[in-house]
Amino acid sequence: MVAQPGFRRSLSRAKLGSIDAGRMPHGENGEADERTGLLGRLENGDASHKLSIRDFFLNKSHTPGEQSPNKFVRASAQGWNVTKVTLFSNYVNILLVFVPLGMVAGAMSWNPTTVFILNFFAIVPLAALLSFATEEISLKLGQTMGGLLNATFGNAVELIVSIVALTKGEIRIVQSSMLGSILSNLLLVLGCCFLAGGITNTTEGTALGIEQDFNMTVASTMSSLLSVAAASLIIPATLYAALSKSKEATEGNILTLSHGTAIILLVLYVLYIFFQLKTHSHLFDGEAADNEEQEVPQMSPWAAGTILIVVTLLVAVCAEFLVDSIESVVETMHISKTFIGLILLPIVGNAAEHVTAIVVALKDKMDLAMGVAIGSSMQIALLVTPALVILGWIIGQPMTLHFETFETVVFFLSVLVVTYVLQDGKSNFLEGAMLLGLYFIIALAFLVYPDDASDGLGKSSIIEGAGAVVGM
């Protein structure tokens, strides 16, 4: 027999009434009477206790004590709430357990391979936290300052690792790390975006809409700037070959050319920022105005800035131990420094960007994915690498734009392939597979590429050339 709707509504009201009577500790006038449930208060208190514990540990939007009149309690609760928001910002943060392990391993001089592996995995979540804190600050500062901040901290991990390596005279690690970061974003990240977005769009779209569109003008501007960056590496390599017969002055000339070229590239990057954020901002804001949802900051700029500073310091410490262990890892694992710097370190530093780019590609926001992948490559080529050359000039380290001939050719061919892929303003899964295939071929080539296969520009001769230039 099926109960009638009216009967069910009466039964529901009766149940609710009994529940309310059990929960209500007072009578009609707020005083206890014979109807007050003795167990109701205990059960309700127990539920509130459980709710408070859950809020304290798992609720990102509220922590008990945030509204307390006691300043110490309120500050502690707000600090813990910021910590929760930060820890729950990305699933990869579960790897934060490797941060103290890596620092302890480095401080206590454990096996170098163990130190390398622990700090390798420790930098992955720290890179994600840097990206999260930067985005939180950007939401408050607006588009212009947010864009500049992302340009500064978007590649912070690579910059920190490279600065540590540069101060230790590991020029090969710095150069290969910079080139590897560019190739990782150009081929690996962009290839994954095209592949994942193309497969999703093919299966969910129509037969005529199995390609994803992006802003061809923006893409061509970025690829043109990357072509200029590729030329800035080809010219020192060809100049070195031309001056090989007059070796006495070659190193000094290469350093002079690198310093001048670095300054020019930095000027070009500043002009690009002005182009992107001021004069031609409508080209870059088109998709954001249509598709991007309004995001609400989860913490104040001061809290995000504090996280940015703390995480940057942790990255610096882990990078110090990581770089110190590379020499022993090369000897024990029989892999080259070039492979570590060009393949392994960029994957760590760009882990957060990889995930972000693929997620937005799956949502069919290809302009945003392009901005993450190609924009990051351009920042490395036009901002970070020239800045490291200038820094080396200041601290007396002979960092130049003369990369090995093989590396220069690989970079040029990669930019050439990406330029051809982007020229029609459309992407599909086959183009993504091509970019990934090229990246794996390059990775395999550098796996068998020995460190002693250089152009003959030895470290001692470079230092002599640097001394000659400084003394001029």
NUGULUM-501897 format. One line per 10 residues: their letters; for each residue x, z, y of C-alpha. Coordinates in nm, 4 decimals. Each point is the difference from the previous one (the first is absolute). Layout:
# residues N
a> X/Z/Y | ...
# end
This chain:
# residues 472
mvaqpgfrrs> 0.0000/0.0000/0.0000 | 0.1362/-0.1031/0.3386 | -0.0271/0.2537/0.2835 | -0.1895/-0.1156/0.3077 | 0.1977/-0.0481/0.3267 | -0.1966/0.2771/0.1749 | 0.0715/0.2445/-0.2786 | 0.3732/-0.0854/0.0073 | 0.0148/0.0559/0.3759 | -0.1712/0.3397/-0.0411
lsraklgsid> 0.2415/0.0913/-0.2761 | 0.2971/-0.1007/0.2156 | -0.1265/0.2134/0.2896 | -0.0463/0.2922/-0.2363 | 0.3546/-0.0340/-0.1289 | 0.1440/-0.0272/0.3493 | -0.1998/0.3038/0.1043 | 0.1339/0.2045/-0.2880 | 0.3540/-0.1127/0.0719 | -0.0314/0.0879/0.3678
agrmphgeng> -0.1459/0.3377/-0.0893 | 0.2960/0.0668/-0.2271 | 0.2484/-0.1025/0.2660 | -0.1661/0.1759/0.2944 | 0.1400/0.3510/0.0314 | -0.2698/0.1144/0.2448 | -0.3744/0.0028/0.0241 | -0.2157/-0.1828/0.2483 | 0.1299/0.2094/0.2900 | 0.3605/-0.0175/-0.1125
eadertgllg> -0.0163/0.3293/-0.1890 | 0.0512/0.0612/-0.3701 | -0.3113/0.0535/-0.2053 | -0.1096/0.0169/-0.3646 | 0.0189/-0.3787/-0.0314 | 0.3712/-0.0182/0.0910 | 0.2021/-0.1265/-0.2966 | 0.2818/0.2366/-0.0913 | 0.2013/-0.2767/-0.1687 | -0.0729/-0.2593/0.2669
rlengdashk> 0.2552/0.1419/0.2418 | 0.2718/0.0100/-0.2648 | -0.0691/-0.3517/-0.1208 | -0.0135/-0.1345/0.3527 | 0.3171/0.1850/0.0943 | 0.1759/-0.1375/-0.3054 | -0.1059/-0.3550/0.0934 | 0.1220/0.0494/0.3572 | 0.3279/0.1332/-0.1334 | 0.0476/-0.3070/-0.2182
lsirdfflnk> -0.0949/-0.2264/0.2893 | 0.2546/0.1680/0.2279 | 0.2769/-0.0427/-0.2578 | -0.0910/-0.3656/-0.0443 | -0.0025/-0.0540/0.3767 | 0.3326/0.1765/0.0355 | 0.1820/-0.2176/-0.2536 | -0.1912/-0.3298/-0.0259 | -0.2100/-0.0586/0.3129 | 0.1924/-0.2265/0.2406
shtpgeqspn> -0.2487/0.0315/0.2846 | -0.0332/0.3773/0.0111 | 0.2054/0.3072/-0.0837 | -0.1422/0.3558/0.0219 | 0.1498/0.1780/0.2989 | 0.0338/-0.2986/0.2353 | -0.2580/0.1543/0.2354 | 0.1328/0.3555/-0.0272 | 0.0486/0.1904/0.3291 | 0.3316/0.1254/-0.1379
kfvrasaqgw> 0.2671/-0.2426/0.1234 | 0.2283/0.0529/-0.2989 | -0.2802/-0.0603/-0.2512 | -0.1244/-0.3034/0.1928 | 0.3468/-0.1560/0.0290 | 0.0726/0.0623/-0.3688 | -0.3301/-0.1551/-0.1061 | 0.0508/-0.3046/0.2223 | 0.3542/-0.0443/-0.1297 | -0.1210/0.0176/-0.3603
nvtkvtlfsn> -0.2769/-0.2516/0.0756 | 0.2558/-0.2467/0.1391 | 0.2091/0.0544/-0.3123 | -0.2995/-0.0775/-0.2233 | -0.0839/-0.3155/0.1950 | 0.3603/-0.1149/-0.0312 | 0.0358/0.0773/-0.3709 | -0.3312/-0.1682/-0.0885 | 0.0713/-0.3111/0.2094 | 0.1427/-0.2011/-0.2908
yvnillvfvp> 0.0063/0.0248/-0.3787 | 0.3736/-0.0692/0.0035 | 0.0524/0.3425/0.1622 | -0.0024/0.1490/-0.3484 | 0.3647/-0.1108/-0.0074 | 0.0821/0.2541/0.2733 | 0.1116/0.2308/-0.2807 | 0.3168/-0.2123/-0.0132 | 0.0952/0.0930/0.3583 | 0.1152/0.3600/-0.0701
lgmvagamsw> 0.1393/-0.1091/-0.3373 | 0.2050/-0.2751/0.1610 | 0.1299/0.2288/0.2730 | 0.0950/0.2711/-0.2486 | 0.1680/-0.2576/-0.2263 | 0.2040/-0.1356/0.2896 | 0.0920/0.3414/0.1402 | 0.1118/0.1286/-0.3415 | 0.1902/-0.3197/-0.0845 | -0.1906/-0.0892/-0.3145
npttvfilnf> 0.0717/-0.3185/-0.1930 | 0.0143/-0.2867/0.2576 | -0.2441/-0.2115/-0.1987 | -0.2483/0.2898/-0.0058 | 0.0491/0.0546/0.3741 | -0.0602/-0.3696/0.0664 | -0.3180/-0.0179/-0.2113 | -0.1523/0.3216/0.1400 | 0.0636/-0.0955/0.3624 | -0.1089/-0.3582/-0.0731
faivplaall> -0.3455/0.1240/-0.1007 | -0.0014/0.2641/0.2756 | 0.0222/-0.2624/0.2749 | -0.3102/-0.1864/-0.1259 | -0.2598/0.2654/0.1055 | 0.1995/0.0813/0.3140 | -0.0310/-0.3654/0.1022 | -0.3757/0.0232/-0.0544 | -0.0182/0.3163/0.2152 | 0.1951/-0.1713/0.2790
sfateeislk> -0.2486/-0.2865/-0.0062 | -0.2976/0.2403/0.0028 | 0.1305/0.2083/0.2917 | 0.0806/-0.3131/0.2004 | -0.3525/-0.1361/-0.0511 | -0.1531/0.3312/0.1080 | 0.1966/-0.0018/0.3263 | -0.0807/-0.3670/0.0583 | -0.3745/0.0682/-0.0156 | 0.0313/0.2364/0.2962
lgqtmgglln> 0.2509/-0.1918/0.2126 | -0.1836/-0.3315/0.0027 | 0.1023/-0.3508/-0.0951 | 0.3073/-0.0533/0.2176 | 0.1788/0.3286/-0.0614 | -0.1242/0.0047/-0.3592 | 0.1515/-0.3408/-0.0615 | 0.3319/0.1071/0.1475 | -0.0038/0.3163/-0.2100 | -0.0721/-0.1950/-0.3178
atfgnaveli> 0.2828/-0.2361/0.0892 | 0.2330/0.2974/0.0365 | -0.0978/0.2037/-0.3058 | -0.1330/-0.2711/-0.2313 | 0.3434/-0.0481/-0.1520 | 0.1296/0.3520/0.0592 | 0.1106/0.0558/-0.3600 | 0.2174/-0.3123/-0.0090 | 0.1413/0.0881/0.3408 | 0.0890/0.3567/-0.1010
vsivaltkge> 0.1582/-0.1053/-0.3294 | 0.1972/-0.2734/0.1785 | 0.1203/0.2342/0.2761 | 0.1239/0.2484/-0.2606 | 0.1767/-0.2793/-0.1901 | 0.1439/-0.1446/0.3228 | 0.1550/0.3312/0.1051 | 0.1684/0.0137/-0.3416 | 0.1397/-0.3519/0.0391 | -0.2228/-0.1505/-0.2722
irivqssmlg> -0.0439/-0.3331/0.1791 | -0.1027/-0.1846/-0.3175 | -0.2796/0.2505/-0.0680 | -0.1277/-0.0379/0.3568 | 0.0050/-0.3792/-0.0037 | -0.1573/-0.0347/-0.3432 | -0.2646/0.2620/0.0847 | -0.1008/-0.1881/0.3152 | -0.0132/-0.3354/-0.1775 | -0.1791/0.1539/-0.2985
silsnlllvl> -0.2666/0.1528/0.2229 | -0.0673/-0.3381/0.1600 | -0.0220/-0.1760/-0.3374 | -0.2135/0.2795/-0.1454 | -0.2600/-0.0365/0.2747 | 0.0157/-0.3792/0.0184 | -0.0193/-0.0737/-0.3721 | -0.1079/0.3102/-0.1941 | -0.2597/0.1475/0.2384 | -0.1350/-0.3318/0.1276
gccflaggit> -0.0026/-0.1397/-0.3532 | -0.1996/0.2996/-0.1284 | -0.2450/-0.0397/0.2909 | -0.0562/-0.3693/-0.0713 | -0.0257/0.0595/-0.3747 | -0.2335/0.3022/0.0096 | -0.2124/-0.1318/0.2857 | -0.0140/-0.3473/-0.1535 | -0.1122/0.1227/-0.3420 | -0.2655/0.2277/0.1529
nttegtalgi> -0.1263/-0.2704/0.2319 | -0.0068/-0.2591/-0.2803 | -0.2058/0.2189/-0.2324 | -0.2393/0.1326/0.2665 | -0.0181/-0.2956/0.2384 | -0.1577/-0.3412/-0.0301 | 0.1504/-0.3104/-0.1568 | 0.0742/-0.1373/0.3475 | 0.1341/0.3263/0.1385 | 0.2829/0.0848/-0.2374
eqdfnmtvas> 0.2645/0.0092/0.2737 | 0.0551/0.2717/0.2589 | 0.0500/-0.0883/0.3650 | 0.2329/0.1586/0.2547 | 0.0998/-0.0641/0.3608 | 0.2349/-0.2966/-0.0225 | 0.1255/0.0381/0.3598 | 0.1139/0.3581/-0.0571 | 0.1518/-0.0885/-0.3371 | 0.1953/-0.2934/0.1438
tmssllsvaa> 0.1290/0.2176/0.2865 | 0.1267/0.2601/-0.2459 | 0.1570/-0.2582/-0.2321 | 0.1712/-0.1661/0.2992 | 0.1539/0.3305/0.1031 | 0.1142/0.0546/-0.3595 | 0.1620/-0.3441/0.0097 | 0.1924/0.1093/0.3101 | 0.1068/0.3151/-0.1870 | 0.1154/-0.2134/-0.2945
asliipatly> 0.2016/-0.2167/0.2398 | 0.1603/0.3151/0.1429 | 0.1424/0.0690/-0.3474 | 0.0940/-0.3584/-0.0819 | 0.2026/-0.0484/0.3187 | 0.2442/0.2917/-0.0645 | 0.0456/-0.1154/-0.3617 | 0.0812/-0.3568/0.1042 | 0.2243/0.1239/0.2826 | 0.1928/0.2121/-0.2488
aalskskeat> 0.0494/-0.3059/-0.2205 | 0.1151/-0.2060/0.2990 | 0.2473/0.2679/0.1128 | 0.1313/0.0775/-0.3481 | 0.3300/-0.1772/0.0728 | 0.0669/0.2236/0.3021 | -0.0686/0.3289/-0.1766 | 0.1873/0.2032/0.2601 | -0.2849/-0.0337/0.2514 | -0.2924/-0.0553/-0.2381
egniltlshg> -0.1193/0.3610/-0.0308 | 0.0091/0.0640/0.3742 | -0.1872/-0.3206/0.0708 | -0.2655/0.0821/-0.2603 | -0.0499/0.3454/0.1529 | -0.0293/-0.1455/0.3513 | -0.2530/-0.2568/-0.1193 | -0.1988/0.2668/-0.1876 | -0.0144/0.2343/0.2988 | -0.1193/-0.2743/0.2336
taiillvlyv> -0.2517/-0.1338/-0.2516 | -0.1373/0.3500/-0.0640 | -0.0706/0.0483/0.3716 | -0.1768/-0.3379/0.0179 | -0.2137/0.0812/-0.3071 | -0.1021/0.3340/0.1511 | -0.1076/-0.1792/0.3192 | -0.2027/-0.2457/-0.2085 | -0.1700/0.2883/-0.1782 | -0.0933/0.1663/0.3309
lyiffqlkth> -0.1443/-0.3322/0.1187 | -0.1976/-0.0280/-0.3245 | -0.1470/0.3489/0.0509 | -0.1009/-0.1024/0.3534 | -0.1453/-0.3233/-0.1418 | -0.1954/0.1870/-0.2678 | -0.1311/0.2922/0.2031 | -0.0383/-0.1517/0.3467 | -0.0027/-0.3721/0.0701 | -0.1443/-0.1278/-0.3307
shlfdgeaad> -0.1665/0.3105/-0.1386 | -0.3245/-0.1914/-0.0650 | 0.1741/-0.1921/-0.2797 | 0.0890/0.3207/-0.1816 | -0.3248/0.1893/0.0661 | -0.2402/-0.2626/-0.1312 | -0.0470/0.1371/-0.3504 | 0.0251/0.3618/0.1050 | -0.2936/-0.0417/0.2372 | -0.2140/-0.1553/-0.2740
neeqevpqms> 0.0917/0.1850/-0.3172 | 0.1827/0.3209/0.0683 | -0.2100/0.3150/-0.0085 | 0.0460/0.2632/0.2664 | 0.2226/0.2687/-0.1438 | -0.0144/0.3633/0.1070 | 0.3284/0.1975/0.0146 | 0.0181/0.2824/-0.2520 | 0.2436/0.2083/0.2038 | 0.1319/0.0390/0.3529
pwaagtiliv> 0.2975/-0.2063/0.1260 | 0.2072/0.3199/0.0209 | -0.0642/0.0788/-0.3669 | 0.0767/-0.3576/-0.1022 | 0.3158/0.0029/0.2110 | 0.1144/0.3215/-0.1671 | -0.0547/-0.1568/-0.3431 | 0.1920/-0.3069/0.1159 | 0.2995/0.2105/0.1032 | 0.0005/0.2159/-0.3159
vtllvavcae> -0.0349/-0.2980/-0.2352 | 0.2714/-0.1925/0.1855 | 0.2397/0.2925/-0.0503 | -0.0888/0.0162/-0.3705 | 0.0594/-0.3749/-0.0343 | 0.3392/0.0403/0.1677 | 0.1015/0.2744/-0.2456 | -0.1188/-0.1936/-0.3065 | 0.1646/-0.3175/0.1311 | 0.3284/0.1884/0.0413
flvdsiesvv> -0.0003/0.1066/-0.3650 | -0.1196/-0.3448/-0.1104 | 0.2810/-0.1861/0.1763 | 0.2625/0.2496/-0.1185 | -0.1002/-0.0613/-0.3630 | 0.0017/-0.3811/0.0152 | 0.3726/-0.0356/-0.0709 | -0.0254/0.1978/-0.3240 | -0.3214/-0.1775/-0.1017 | 0.1736/-0.3364/0.0391
etmhisktfi> 0.2799/0.1137/-0.2298 | -0.2178/0.1644/-0.2670 | -0.2953/-0.2430/-0.0089 | 0.2117/-0.3137/0.0528 | -0.2177/-0.1475/0.2722 | 0.1249/-0.1256/0.3347 | -0.0416/0.1621/0.3388 | -0.1594/-0.3236/0.1133 | -0.2774/0.0317/-0.2593 | -0.0642/0.3652/0.0951
glillpivgn> -0.0158/-0.0798/0.3707 | -0.1859/-0.3285/-0.0284 | -0.2570/0.0753/-0.2729 | -0.0345/0.3744/-0.0700 | 0.0206/0.1614/0.3451 | -0.2466/-0.2410/0.1722 | -0.2617/0.0659/-0.2693 | 0.0259/0.3723/0.0790 | -0.0094/-0.0434/0.3759 | -0.2880/-0.2486/-0.0022
aaehvtaivv> -0.2176/0.1707/-0.2631 | -0.2672/0.1089/0.2492 | -0.0068/-0.3409/0.1684 | -0.0362/-0.1711/-0.3386 | -0.3136/0.1973/-0.0809 | -0.1494/-0.0434/0.3490 | 0.0508/-0.3765/0.0034 | -0.1505/-0.0505/-0.3465 | -0.3044/0.2172/0.0794 | -0.0857/-0.1944/0.3177
alkdkmdlam> 0.0574/-0.3299/-0.1837 | -0.2529/0.1052/-0.2631 | -0.2455/0.0595/0.2861 | 0.0605/-0.3599/0.1174 | 0.1753/0.1136/0.3199 | 0.2922/-0.2382/-0.0309 | 0.1045/0.0200/0.3656 | 0.0576/0.3729/-0.0411 | 0.1893/-0.0574/-0.3252 | 0.2161/-0.2623/0.1697
gvaigssmqi> 0.0684/0.2379/0.2858 | 0.1252/0.2645/-0.2440 | 0.2091/-0.2312/-0.2191 | 0.1478/-0.2549/0.2403 | -0.0110/0.2347/0.2992 | 0.2117/0.2545/-0.1842 | 0.2506/-0.2684/-0.1013 | 0.0250/-0.1106/0.3603 | 0.0597/0.3560/0.1176 | 0.2898/0.0332/-0.2423
allvtpalvi> 0.1486/-0.3363/0.0994 | -0.0417/0.0243/0.3779 | 0.0058/0.3756/0.0651 | 0.1537/0.2161/-0.2728 | 0.2915/-0.2219/-0.1060 | 0.1158/-0.0781/0.3582 | -0.0405/0.3690/0.0896 | 0.2279/0.0945/-0.2903 | 0.2581/-0.2536/0.1186 | -0.0077/0.1598/0.3465
lgwiigqpmt> 0.0180/0.3487/-0.1537 | 0.3009/-0.1044/-0.2067 | 0.1586/-0.1308/0.3179 | -0.0552/0.3387/0.1672 | 0.1306/0.2188/-0.2846 | 0.2878/-0.2299/-0.0932 | -0.1392/-0.1397/-0.3273 | 0.0493/-0.3775/-0.0458 | -0.3628/-0.0889/-0.0745 | -0.0438/-0.3752/0.0528
lhfetfetvv> -0.2595/-0.2699/-0.0561 | 0.2397/-0.1777/-0.2353 | -0.1734/0.0419/-0.3351 | 0.1370/-0.1468/-0.3214 | -0.0570/-0.3739/-0.0304 | -0.2194/0.0411/-0.3085 | -0.2193/0.2585/0.1747 | -0.0313/-0.2185/0.3101 | -0.1086/-0.3014/-0.2047 | -0.2554/0.2116/-0.1899
fflsvlvvty> -0.1449/0.1282/0.3276 | -0.0224/-0.3496/0.1482 | -0.1707/-0.1439/-0.3098 | -0.2483/0.2890/-0.0066 | -0.0966/-0.0532/0.3645 | -0.0299/-0.3735/-0.0669 | -0.2348/0.0510/-0.2970 | -0.2162/0.2523/0.1888 | -0.0227/-0.2372/0.2980 | -0.1273/-0.2800/-0.2234
vlqdgksnfl> -0.2522/0.2331/-0.1658 | -0.1394/0.1177/0.3343 | -0.0222/-0.3354/0.1758 | -0.3597/-0.0810/-0.1075 | -0.1468/0.3370/0.1030 | -0.1420/0.0623/-0.3488 | 0.1115/0.1970/-0.3052 | -0.0898/0.0123/-0.3692 | 0.1181/0.1736/-0.3157 | 0.2351/-0.2861/-0.0983
egamllglyf> 0.1950/0.0317/0.3253 | 0.0255/0.3743/-0.0628 | 0.1344/-0.0642/-0.3502 | 0.2589/-0.2408/0.1453 | 0.1265/0.2571/0.2497 | 0.0213/0.2683/-0.2704 | 0.1785/-0.2401/-0.2321 | 0.2610/-0.0756/0.2672 | 0.0512/0.3728/0.0637 | 0.0583/0.0724/-0.3696
iialaflvyp> 0.2470/-0.2904/-0.0208 | 0.1904/0.1451/0.2966 | -0.0075/0.3493/-0.1548 | 0.1396/-0.1379/-0.3255 | 0.2719/-0.1865/0.1890 | 0.1110/0.3147/0.1833 | -0.0113/0.2003/-0.3235 | 0.2860/-0.2164/-0.1327 | 0.1672/-0.0371/0.3418 | 0.3234/0.2054/0.0073
ddasdglgks> 0.1125/0.1946/0.3043 | 0.3440/-0.1619/0.0002 | -0.1471/-0.3503/0.0439 | 0.0499/0.0134/0.3760 | 0.1007/-0.2549/0.2576 | 0.3330/0.1745/0.0404 | -0.0985/0.2154/0.2953 | 0.1556/0.3214/-0.1270 | -0.0744/0.3378/0.1457 | 0.3540/0.0647/0.1167
siiegagavv> 0.0230/-0.3324/0.1784 | -0.3370/0.0618/0.1663 | 0.1146/0.3383/0.1274 | 0.3141/-0.1584/0.1425 | -0.2143/-0.2599/0.1730 | -0.2301/0.2707/0.1318 | 0.2972/0.1882/0.1403 | 0.1177/-0.3156/0.1720 | -0.3401/-0.0578/0.1581 | -0.0372/0.3624/0.1119
gm> 0.3458/-0.0101/0.1525 | -0.0817/-0.3108/0.2032
# end
